[in-house]
Amino acid sequence: MRRLLRSIWDEPAPADPPGPFWWDWALVALLVPAAILEGLLRADLPDRAVAVPFVLALIPTLLWRRTRPLLMLAIAFGAGTIVSLAIGHDPNVYTMVFLVLLPFALVRWGSGRAVVVGIALVLLQSALSFALGHMGLGDAVGGFVVLALVWALAMALRYRSSARQRQLEQVRLLERERLARDLHDTIAHHVSAIAIRAQAGLATAATNPTAATDALRLIDAEASRALNEMRTMVRYLRDDQPANGLRSPVTPNPGIAELADLAAPTRGGPRIDVDIVGDVGSVPLAVATTIYRLAQESVTNAHRHARRATRIAVRVVADDRAVHLRVSDDGEPTAGPAAASGFGLVGMAERARLLGGTCEAGPNPDRGWTVAAVLPRTGAAR
């Protein structure tokens, strides 16, 4: 119980409470003449010379009830107590019903300690009115029921907004993870290819200038692709509100058909063979893109870590239920855990898991390394 009370006391106020909206000003504009008319037309209104100006003075508290909820409530109920003591009874003005918005705003927008203090002030003012005989038992019970309903509604709206905010934060977190994977899978792939081809060009520059020139052309092409993908990503990050209401993909969405691009010959690197079996034309875009990214990252890892590899085999098999990917090389794995660490394999497993699939990687029994992934053909996300 103590822990619960402590958590309520430490509850922070919702971030960025909104200021007055146009309807708040409209409500104030309606309440002012309503209070004046009630003072002029109600024959049974006692002490109208005090009660009506009192109500008119409290109406502007509605404008700041979200940004300063405790202060507005303290002003209204504190002033109400002073007036009640001065005239010997509670101001019996029907227009004062708007004051119920102040406890509502306090619970909706106040911090935990502000809510506790504000509720205590309301209950203290009600108890004082009841003790002085300004309020009967029936009125006290009815007023408490109304306030309880108002507070319950405010708490429900506050919880719903908080849950929505947590959901948005989770979406942002997933988006950051996706951006990290796309950065790693695309830019790192191109940079690795540039480094490999630069090494090949340096090795052959003295004996074969033509091969070095070819390597420079390949480096230029890879650099252009990396630059284009970076521009696409920056354009996505700058586009907070797309015109069509939908976000464009962070990077281009290659599919299974584009796996053939991975087989482009590279000087000094292993041969890449791509084999596609089954109907892949009807595979959903999310699944096809994930298969491509998994294969791309696997080929990049093989280039980096497989020593003396001569061949990398990329095989995709699509059946009625799933799409299977297998990428194997015949190289000698790098000593130590380098090939199995870092964000590459983690990102690959995350990509597969988001679509309800699996991705496993490990050394072959004899030599080489294999990445095997299975994705549901429907791409049912978990």
C-alpha positions as CSV (number, residue, x, y, z in Angstrom):
1,M,0.0,0.0,0.0
2,R,2.8,2.4,0.9
3,R,4.5,1.6,-2.5
4,L,1.2,2.4,-4.3
5,L,0.8,5.7,-2.5
6,R,4.4,6.5,-3.3
7,S,4.0,5.8,-7.0
8,I,0.9,8.0,-7.1
9,W,2.7,10.8,-5.3
10,D,5.7,10.5,-7.7
11,E,3.6,10.4,-10.9
12,P,4.8,13.1,-13.3
13,A,2.5,15.4,-15.0
14,P,1.7,14.7,-18.7
15,A,4.1,16.4,-21.0
16,D,3.1,19.6,-22.9
17,P,-0.4,20.2,-21.6
18,P,-2.3,22.3,-24.2
19,G,-3.3,25.8,-23.6
20,P,-6.8,27.2,-24.2
21,F,-8.5,26.1,-27.4
22,W,-11.1,28.1,-29.2
23,W,-13.9,26.3,-27.5
24,D,-12.5,27.3,-24.1
25,W,-12.9,31.0,-25.2
26,A,-16.3,30.2,-26.5
27,L,-17.3,28.6,-23.2
28,V,-16.1,31.6,-21.3
29,A,-18.0,33.9,-23.7
30,L,-21.2,31.9,-23.0
31,L,-20.8,31.6,-19.3
32,V,-20.3,35.3,-18.6
33,P,-23.8,36.4,-20.0
34,A,-25.3,33.3,-18.5
35,A,-24.2,34.2,-15.0
36,I,-25.3,37.8,-15.5
37,L,-28.7,36.7,-16.8
38,E,-29.1,34.3,-13.9
39,G,-28.3,37.1,-11.4
40,L,-30.9,39.4,-13.1
41,L,-33.7,36.8,-13.6
42,R,-33.6,34.5,-10.5
43,A,-35.8,36.0,-7.9
44,D,-34.7,33.4,-5.3
45,L,-30.9,34.0,-5.6
46,P,-29.6,35.3,-2.2
47,D,-26.8,37.8,-2.0
48,R,-26.7,38.3,-5.8
49,A,-24.5,41.3,-5.4
50,V,-21.7,39.1,-4.0
51,A,-22.5,35.7,-5.7
52,V,-22.7,36.9,-9.3
53,P,-19.4,38.9,-9.3
54,F,-17.7,36.0,-7.5
55,V,-18.8,33.6,-10.3
56,L,-17.7,36.1,-13.0
57,A,-14.3,36.3,-11.4
58,L,-13.9,32.5,-11.4
59,I,-14.9,31.9,-15.0
60,P,-11.4,32.8,-16.5
61,T,-9.8,30.0,-14.5
62,L,-11.1,27.7,-17.2
63,L,-8.6,29.1,-19.7
64,W,-5.6,27.9,-17.6
65,R,-7.1,24.7,-16.1
66,R,-4.8,22.4,-18.2
67,T,-1.5,24.3,-17.8
68,R,-2.0,25.3,-14.1
69,P,-4.6,22.8,-12.8
70,L,-3.7,22.9,-9.1
71,L,-3.4,26.7,-9.0
72,M,-6.8,27.2,-10.7
73,L,-8.5,24.7,-8.5
74,A,-7.0,26.3,-5.4
75,I,-8.1,29.7,-6.4
76,A,-11.7,28.6,-7.2
77,F,-12.3,26.5,-4.1
78,G,-10.3,28.7,-1.8
79,A,-12.2,31.8,-2.9
80,G,-15.5,29.8,-2.6
81,T,-14.7,29.0,1.0
82,I,-13.9,32.6,1.8
83,V,-17.2,33.8,0.2
84,S,-19.2,31.1,2.0
85,L,-17.8,32.3,5.3
86,A,-18.4,35.9,4.4
87,I,-22.1,35.5,3.4
88,G,-23.0,32.6,5.7
89,H,-23.9,30.1,2.9
90,D,-22.5,28.7,-0.3
91,P,-23.1,30.8,-3.4
92,N,-26.2,29.2,-4.9
93,V,-25.5,30.1,-8.6
94,Y,-26.4,27.4,-11.1
95,T,-23.8,28.7,-13.5
96,M,-21.1,27.5,-11.0
97,V,-21.6,24.0,-12.5
98,F,-18.5,24.8,-14.7
99,L,-16.3,24.4,-11.6
100,V,-16.6,20.7,-12.1
101,L,-14.1,21.1,-15.0
102,L,-11.4,22.1,-12.6
103,P,-11.2,18.8,-10.6
104,F,-11.4,17.0,-14.0
105,A,-8.5,19.0,-15.4
106,L,-6.4,18.4,-12.2
107,V,-6.7,14.6,-12.5
108,R,-6.2,14.7,-16.2
109,W,-3.2,17.1,-16.4
110,G,-1.7,17.4,-12.9
111,S,1.2,15.6,-11.4
112,G,0.6,13.0,-8.8
113,R,1.3,15.2,-5.8
114,A,-0.8,18.0,-7.4
115,V,-3.7,15.6,-7.7
116,V,-3.4,14.5,-4.1
117,V,-3.2,18.0,-2.8
118,G,-6.1,19.2,-5.0
119,I,-8.4,16.4,-4.0
120,A,-7.6,17.1,-0.4
121,L,-8.5,20.7,-0.9
122,V,-11.8,19.8,-2.5
123,L,-12.7,17.3,0.2
124,L,-11.7,19.8,2.9
125,Q,-13.9,22.6,1.4
126,S,-16.8,20.1,1.2
127,A,-16.3,18.9,4.8
128,L,-16.2,22.5,6.0
129,S,-19.4,23.5,4.2
130,F,-21.1,20.4,5.6
131,A,-19.8,21.2,9.1
132,L,-21.1,24.8,8.9
133,G,-24.5,23.7,7.7
134,H,-24.1,25.2,4.3
135,M,-24.6,21.8,2.7
136,G,-27.0,19.0,3.7
137,L,-26.1,15.3,3.8
138,G,-27.9,14.6,0.6
139,D,-26.1,17.4,-1.2
140,A,-22.8,16.3,0.2
141,V,-23.3,12.7,-0.9
142,G,-24.5,13.7,-4.3
143,G,-21.6,16.1,-4.8
144,F,-19.1,13.4,-3.8
145,V,-20.7,11.0,-6.3
146,V,-20.5,13.5,-9.1
147,L,-16.8,14.3,-8.3
148,A,-16.0,10.6,-8.1
149,L,-17.4,10.1,-11.6
150,V,-15.5,13.1,-12.9
151,W,-12.3,11.9,-11.4
152,A,-12.8,8.4,-12.8
153,L,-13.4,9.8,-16.3
154,A,-10.3,11.9,-16.1
155,M,-8.2,9.0,-14.9
156,A,-9.5,6.8,-17.7
157,L,-8.6,9.5,-20.3
158,R,-5.2,10.0,-18.7
159,Y,-4.4,6.3,-18.7
160,R,-5.6,6.0,-22.4
161,S,-3.3,8.9,-23.4
162,S,-0.4,7.4,-21.4
163,A,-0.9,4.1,-23.1
164,R,-1.0,5.8,-26.5
165,Q,2.2,7.6,-25.7
166,R,3.9,4.4,-24.7
167,Q,2.8,2.8,-27.9
168,L,4.2,5.7,-29.9
169,E,7.5,5.4,-28.0
170,Q,7.6,1.7,-28.9
171,V,7.0,2.5,-32.5
172,R,9.8,5.0,-32.5
173,L,12.1,2.4,-30.9
174,L,11.2,-0.1,-33.6
175,E,11.8,2.5,-36.2
176,R,15.2,3.3,-34.8
177,E,16.1,-0.4,-34.8
178,R,14.9,-0.6,-38.4
179,L,17.0,2.4,-39.4
180,A,20.0,0.8,-37.7
181,R,19.5,-2.4,-39.6
182,D,19.1,-0.6,-42.9
183,L,22.2,1.4,-42.3
184,H,24.2,-1.7,-41.5
185,D,22.7,-3.8,-44.3
186,T,23.0,-1.3,-47.1
187,I,25.8,1.2,-46.4
188,A,28.1,-1.4,-44.7
189,H,27.6,-3.7,-47.7
190,H,28.7,-1.0,-50.2
191,V,31.6,0.1,-48.0
192,S,32.8,-3.4,-47.7
193,A,32.7,-3.9,-51.4
194,I,34.6,-0.6,-51.9
195,A,37.3,-1.8,-49.5
196,I,37.7,-5.2,-51.1
197,R,38.0,-3.7,-54.6
198,A,40.4,-1.1,-53.4
199,Q,42.6,-3.8,-52.0
200,A,42.4,-5.7,-55.2
201,G,43.3,-2.6,-57.2
202,L,46.3,-1.8,-55.0
203,A,47.5,-5.4,-55.3
204,T,47.4,-5.3,-59.1
205,A,48.3,-1.7,-59.8
206,A,52.1,-2.3,-60.3
207,T,51.7,-5.3,-62.6
208,N,48.3,-4.8,-64.2
209,P,47.2,-1.1,-64.5
210,T,44.1,-2.1,-66.5
211,A,42.9,-4.2,-63.6
212,A,43.5,-1.3,-61.2
213,T,41.5,1.0,-63.5
214,D,38.6,-1.6,-63.5
215,A,38.7,-1.7,-59.7
216,L,38.4,2.1,-59.6
217,R,35.4,2.0,-61.9
218,L,33.8,-0.6,-59.6
219,I,34.6,1.6,-56.6
220,D,33.0,4.6,-58.2
221,A,29.8,2.6,-58.9
222,E,29.6,1.3,-55.4
223,A,30.2,4.7,-54.0
224,S,27.4,6.2,-56.1
225,R,25.0,3.5,-54.9
226,A,25.9,4.1,-51.3
227,L,25.5,7.9,-51.8
228,N,22.0,7.4,-53.4
229,E,20.8,5.2,-50.6
230,M,22.1,7.7,-48.0
231,R,20.3,10.5,-49.8
232,T,17.1,8.3,-49.7
233,M,17.5,7.7,-46.0
234,V,18.2,11.4,-45.2
235,R,15.1,12.4,-47.3
236,Y,13.0,9.9,-45.4
237,L,14.2,11.3,-42.0
238,R,13.5,14.9,-43.1
239,D,10.0,14.0,-44.3
240,D,8.0,14.3,-41.1
241,Q,4.6,14.7,-42.9
242,P,4.5,13.0,-46.3
243,A,2.0,14.4,-48.7
244,N,0.1,11.2,-49.1
245,G,0.1,10.4,-45.4
246,L,2.3,7.3,-45.8
247,R,6.0,7.0,-45.3
248,S,8.1,6.0,-48.2
249,P,10.5,3.1,-47.4
250,V,13.8,4.1,-45.8
251,T,15.8,2.5,-48.6
252,P,14.9,1.1,-52.0
253,N,13.0,-2.2,-51.6
254,P,14.9,-4.8,-53.6
255,G,13.3,-8.3,-53.8
256,I,14.3,-11.8,-54.5
257,A,14.7,-11.1,-58.2
258,E,17.5,-8.6,-57.4
259,L,19.6,-11.3,-55.7
260,A,21.2,-11.7,-59.1
261,D,22.9,-8.4,-58.6
262,L,24.9,-10.0,-55.7
263,A,26.5,-12.3,-58.2
264,A,28.3,-9.4,-60.0
265,P,32.0,-10.5,-60.5
266,T,34.6,-9.0,-58.2
267,R,38.3,-9.1,-58.7
268,G,40.1,-11.0,-56.0
269,G,36.8,-12.1,-54.3
270,P,35.0,-15.4,-54.3
271,R,32.5,-16.4,-57.0
272,I,28.9,-15.8,-56.0
273,D,26.3,-18.3,-57.4
274,V,22.6,-17.5,-57.0
275,D,20.0,-20.2,-57.4
276,I,16.2,-19.4,-57.1
277,V,13.7,-22.3,-57.0
278,G,9.9,-22.0,-56.9
279,D,7.4,-19.2,-57.5
280,V,8.8,-16.1,-56.0
281,G,6.8,-13.6,-58.0
282,S,3.9,-13.7,-55.6
283,V,6.0,-13.4,-52.4
284,P,4.9,-10.3,-50.4
285,L,7.2,-7.3,-50.7
286,A,8.1,-7.4,-47.0
287,V,9.2,-11.0,-47.2
288,A,11.0,-10.6,-50.5
289,T,12.9,-7.5,-49.2
290,T,13.9,-9.3,-46.0
291,I,15.2,-12.3,-48.0
292,Y,17.3,-9.9,-50.0
293,R,18.7,-8.1,-47.0
294,L,19.5,-11.4,-45.2
295,A,21.3,-12.7,-48.3
296,Q,23.1,-9.3,-48.8
297,E,24.3,-9.3,-45.2
298,S,25.4,-12.9,-45.4
299,V,27.4,-12.3,-48.6
300,T,29.0,-9.2,-46.9
301,N,30.0,-11.3,-43.9
302,A,31.5,-14.0,-46.1
303,H,33.6,-11.3,-47.9
304,R,34.8,-10.0,-44.6
305,H,35.4,-13.1,-42.5
306,A,35.8,-16.1,-44.8
307,R,39.5,-16.5,-45.6
308,R,40.5,-18.0,-48.8
309,A,36.9,-18.5,-49.9
310,T,36.4,-19.4,-53.6
311,R,32.6,-19.7,-53.7
312,I,29.6,-18.3,-52.0
313,A,26.3,-20.1,-52.8
314,V,23.0,-18.3,-52.4
315,R,20.0,-20.5,-52.7
316,V,16.3,-19.5,-52.3
317,V,13.5,-22.1,-52.3
318,A,9.9,-20.9,-52.2
319,D,7.1,-23.3,-51.6
320,D,3.4,-22.9,-50.7
321,R,4.0,-22.1,-47.0
322,A,7.5,-20.5,-46.6
323,V,10.5,-19.1,-48.3
324,H,13.8,-20.7,-47.5
325,L,17.2,-19.0,-47.8
326,R,20.6,-20.6,-47.5
327,V,23.9,-18.8,-48.0
328,S,27.1,-20.9,-47.7
329,D,30.8,-20.3,-48.3
330,D,33.8,-22.6,-48.5
331,G,36.2,-20.3,-46.7
332,E,38.1,-20.7,-43.4
333,P,36.3,-18.7,-40.7
334,T,38.1,-15.9,-38.9
335,A,39.8,-17.0,-35.7
336,G,37.8,-16.0,-32.6
337,P,34.2,-14.8,-32.4
338,A,34.5,-11.9,-34.8
339,A,32.3,-13.6,-37.4
340,A,29.6,-14.3,-34.9
341,S,29.6,-11.0,-33.1
342,G,28.5,-7.4,-33.9
343,F,25.2,-6.1,-35.1
344,G,25.0,-8.0,-38.4
345,L,23.7,-11.4,-37.2
346,V,21.6,-9.7,-34.5
347,G,19.9,-7.5,-37.1
348,M,19.3,-10.6,-39.3
349,A,17.7,-12.5,-36.5
350,E,15.5,-9.5,-35.7
351,R,14.4,-9.1,-39.3
352,A,13.4,-12.7,-39.5
353,R,11.6,-12.7,-36.1
354,L,9.6,-9.6,-37.0
355,L,8.0,-11.6,-39.9
356,G,7.5,-14.7,-37.8
357,G,10.5,-16.5,-39.2
358,T,13.9,-17.8,-38.0
359,C,17.5,-17.1,-39.0
360,E,20.4,-19.2,-37.8
361,A,24.1,-19.0,-38.6
362,G,27.0,-21.2,-37.8
363,P,30.1,-23.0,-39.1
364,N,29.8,-26.0,-41.5
365,P,31.1,-29.4,-40.3
366,D,34.1,-29.4,-42.6
367,R,34.8,-25.8,-43.5
368,G,32.9,-22.6,-44.4
369,W,29.9,-20.8,-42.8
370,T,26.2,-21.2,-43.5
371,V,23.3,-18.8,-42.8
372,A,19.8,-20.4,-43.0
373,A,16.6,-18.5,-42.8
374,V,12.9,-19.5,-43.1
375,L,10.2,-16.9,-43.5
376,P,6.5,-17.6,-43.7
377,R,5.3,-16.9,-47.2
378,T,2.4,-14.7,-45.8
379,G,4.9,-12.6,-43.8
380,A,2.7,-12.8,-40.7
381,A,4.4,-10.4,-38.3
382,R,4.8,-11.2,-34.7
